[in-house]
Amino acid sequence: MLNLNYCYRIYPDASQEKELLDWLEICRGVYNYALAERKEWINSRKCQVNACSLHSEYIIPADQPFPDYYKQKKALTQAKQQYPELKRVQSQVLQEVMGRLDKAFNFFWKRSFGFPRFKKYGQFRSINFPQFRENPVTGYQLRLPKLGSVVINLHRPIPDGFVVKQVQIVKKASGWYAVIYIQSDVNIPSPKPQGKSLGIDLGLEKFMATSQGELIARPKFFLELQSQLKWLQRRLSKKQKGSKNWHKAREKVAKLHEHIYNTRKNFHYQVAHHLCDQANIIFAEDLNVKAMSRGMLCKHTLDAGFGGFLEVLKHVAWKRDVYFEKVDANFTSQICPNCGVVTGKKDLSQRVHKCSHCGFVTDRDVAAAMVVEQRGLAALGLGVKLPVEEEVIATQRFATQRFAFAKRHEVNANGDVPKKTSRASRRNRKAS
């Protein structure tokens, strides 16, 4: 099965837009009600057995089961009798709201953090039509249940052999969009690692350096418009909240954020296609993007969008039959790609790689990209990894792990691990 998502701009008329806005608010109310129902059930199981809270307590019968996805989905039929405004929304759209809440809970239980929150006004921005009997795209119109035909900018036709499975309507600051989910019953084999290879190294001084010596500058998408965004947010803070001028100022801020996102995404796609034009195999570092986004240079890291670029590069490489793989990112800037000798840790101000063993001189990021390419080829069995590099990396990792183990367990001079002691005994031992 081949699944693709095509995004198109749609232009609903005034009545259709009003109906869509009402649907979003109704779906938001259903989402918040279902979330409150689950939270009350969970809180009712947290009270003590012999005492209750002096302020309030959630009292729910002990035999009442947890309101999961299927029970809340079934309860929609009875809720429509009590709240007739729910009948305005297409039935499957309301059911998808329950599915979205259940997905958020499953994500929370999997990660053990990130409990679902209530949606404020304007935070529910999309609805999903999960099923169609026939193709909803007819010419330059998109036919939606209970809404009728909506004008769509079909800038690229749907390929032959694909069937429209779902349509998601999204409200952004610039207008309304339709994300069409299409499916085809074909199997595309994964790209094979053959042909010309290329290694890339991502950074903040230069956005990217390739193993062929090419350096790509880093556009500062957010930093260049930061002063304008600051000015718009200052104007927004001076408006009365909820007024017409406040809504106008808020839309300007949202449009600027969307412009920054679009320019960054466009740059990522251009660079990804540029790399796929040069090689048949691309290797990149397996970066810990989450840790980098919380460091001292977090704003610059998030502005560059390394995580989003790697996902875009992976998708573009798959579409263009280019093999893409990530390799270990440790010690790539400390190894000479020419002879494999460790040159030592470099400061961030040192931008030139100069090997004292073989005299190889090149840009620091280009040398790291060459090491990335060598590691990728060695992992695929297409190259020979230098034994010096492998031995040094293993030695440094073993030393780091041994130091961390000794610090954690307080290893004695004989190498024995003492038994765990209390904090008071350790404090007395340090004092003595």
Disulfide bonds with the S-S distance in Angstrom:
none
